[in-house]
Structures are given as structure tokens and as C-alpha cells.
Amino acid sequence: MTSPLPPAKSWFRYFQYEEGRDSPGDVATLIAAVTFQVGVNPPGGVWQDNNPGHRAGRAIYASEKEAFYVFLVSNTLALSTSVLVIMSLTYRFPFHLEVWFATASMLVTYASAVFAVTPGESYRFRYILIAATVPFAVRCLIQLVKKCRCNISNYSSENF
């Protein structure tokens, strides 16, 4: 049996991004699908009955408060980042508006599912909301810095 890899290339180089062969949109879509599914159906499932200490429909994993919020924040950050990549890659796509509406609806569904399975006495939802906005804020900040840097270099080349 022969290896599909050329002998001169390592497996690491073989799996690196290669324009024309790879599609970052596929990766972003896969991440969005996985993080959405895990947010809607949390690890461990949900309680099926009402007992002292838990209510039916709430995440079993939520009984481990710190670990559950690390999970929720990380999962929300991954979902938001993948949505940002999807939206960036489909910009000026003929159906961009439809993709935007579908993505926004998916985010609302994710948020409602997370709020439904998370115990109501929690005050940490602000961390989840912050995690959802971080990728968009960072991208806006990067664009702003690039624009300011470009304006400064244009200003200095005109005046000197």
C-alpha cells in the first residue's frame, strides 16, 4: 500500500491551507454546526424531572456552575467567530441578504436554547453576551486600525 503523500512533503505541510484546494468556508460552517448543536443539546443532556435542586429541561451540566459557564462562553465564542467568518466569506455573494437572515435566525435560536437550558437564577449571562460580541468587535477594531494607519500614511506622504 502506497502513501497518498509525496515523500518530500510532511503530513503537516500537506494539511496546511492551500489556495484553490481548501475552502475556509467549509471549516467555518462545520464549526458553526457543531457549536450550535452543542449549545442546543448541552453535554450530559437535560433533566427529565423536577426534583429538589433541579428542574426539568435544565442542563445537567449546569450543576457544575464554573465548568458550565466556561463551556458556554467558549462555545458561544466559537459560534460567533465562525459566523463572522461565514458572513465575511459570503459578502457580495448573490444571496448575501438571505445568508445574513438565516445566520441571524440561527443566532437567535442558539441564544433562546441556551437561555432555556441554563438555570434562571444565573446572573452570568452577560459573559455569554460579551463572548458573542467579541469576534465582531475585534474585527471592527482591526478594520478601524487599518483605516487609520492607511490615512496616516497617506497624510504623511502628501505633506513630505
C-alpha positions, 0 to 999 in steps of 0.5 A: 500500500502506497502513501497518498503523500509525496515523500518530500512533503510532511503530513503537516505541510500537506494539511496546511491551507492551500489556495484553490484546494481548501475552502475556509468556508467549509471549516467555518460552517462545520464549526458553526454546526457543531457549536450550535448543536452543542449549545442546543443539546448541552453535554450530559443532556437535560433533566427529565424531572423536577426534583429538589435542586433541579428542574426539568429541561435544565442542563445537567451540566449546569450543576457544575456552575464554573465548568458550565459557564466556561463551556458556554462562553467558549462555545458561544465564542466559537459560534460567533467567530465562525459566523463572522467568518461565514458572513465575511466569506459570503459578502457580495455573494448573490444571496448575501441578504438571505445568508445574513437572515438565516445566520441571524435566525440561527443566532437567535435560536442558539441564544433562546436554547441556551437561555432555556437550558441554563438555570434562571437564577444565573446572573452570568449571562452577560459573559455569554453576551460579551463572548458573542460580541467579541469576534465582531468587535475585534474585527471592527477594531482591526478594520478601524486600525487599518483605516487609520494607519492607511490615512496616516500614511497617506497624510504623511506622504502628501505633506513630505 
